[in-house]
């Protein structure tokens, strides 16, 4: 029971297009005519020579009645027919109303038609039963199939959007990963740079000088009131950026060679105008690994 209630509350697309309503009504009217004319259910054989005229009339009135129900109520009750609030249950209710409305029209017109031709009439309850059997069963089946198709499309669309957002987020993270933002000790200033352009950082009292590579290959200096220890912690995930000395942080991508001995090594770079000293805690082997 809970599953049925949940299904009835499932969102369902209500197409507001007049052309769609015309097509739907035409399909319903054509189906009713063809079904009755070909299969002759409910003792339609008794109509005899009037079969084509009678069934085509029922088909025509079914078409007109369906279009009236699909077209007029949404104009009169726009809030109820809100596309965002439309559900399977509301759609089924609309179909019940449409079939009942069409059934009344058909029964009335059929009675007049048969009176004029001395044909056997059918009672109103039986006629309505026949109307629901002809109209409701195929329509409910189509609703179920259509809802299932729409649900699969929605799920697929949601999955596509989710994957797109994930890919977009990952791409954004990959872009932002190279962008470094470091705030000053007082949080009032900051410096932003591309990690690939960072050549080295050195401390000058309470300030740190960031030397960044410009497009023409020269170095640009940016100064920020921040300690090297804080910068080191901010850049600890970048394995190619090391604090090689108490006063220097260097990007080993720009180091070309190593000189010196165990008493003190020096890092050489064609872009840095001097040799950068290295703490004795670094062995030459560990330094050479950064050059691989």
C-alpha positions, 0 to 999 in steps of 0.5 A: 500500500505504501508503495502505491501511495509513494508512486501516486505522489511521484512527480509527473510531467504535465505538458502544457502545450496545446499541440500536445493536448490535441495529439493526445486527444486525437490518439485517444479518439482514434484508438476508441474508434478503431478498437470498437469498429474492429473488435465490436465489443459489448454487443456492438454487432447489434448496431448492424449497418450503422456500425461505422457511423456509430463508432466514428461518432463515439471516436469523434466525441471522445476526441472532443471530450478529451481535448476539453478536459485537457484544455479548459481546467488548466486555464480555470485552475492554473495553481492546481495544474502547476507543472512543478506540483503535478504528480502521477496521482493528479494525472490519474484523477484527471483521467478519471474525470475525463473518462466520466465526462466523456462517458456522460456525453457519449451515453447521452448522444448514443441514446438520442442516436439509438432512439432515432434508429430504434436501436437497443439502448444500454443503461447508464451504469453499464455504458459507463462501465464499458467506457471505463473498460475501453478508456481507462485500462489502456490509458493507465497502462500508458501512464505507467509505462510513460512514468517509468520512462520519465523516471529512468530519464530523470535518474539518468539525468541526475547521474549525469549532472552529478558526474558533471558537477564532480568533474567540474569540482575536480577540475576546479580543485586541480586548477586551484591546487597550483594557486597558493594563498598565504596570509600575513601574521596579522591576517590583514594582507595576503599574497597569491601566486602560482606554485610553479612560479615560486623560485625561492623565499627568504626571510628578512627580519619579520618579513618574508620575500617571495621571489616569483618567476615572471613571463620574461624569465626575470624574478619579481619580489613580493614581501609579506609580514609572515614567518618562514615556519608558517610558510613552510607549514602552508607548503608542506604538501608540495614535495618539490618545495623545501626549507633548505636553510633556516633563512631559505625555502626553495623550489627545487624545480629551479635548482640545476646543480649542487656544490660544496661538501659535508661542511655545507652544500650550496644550491645553484640555479641559473635564475637565482643570482647567488648560491643558496646555502643548505643546512647540514641536516641535508645529505648530498644524496637527499639533495640529489633526489630533488634534482631527479 
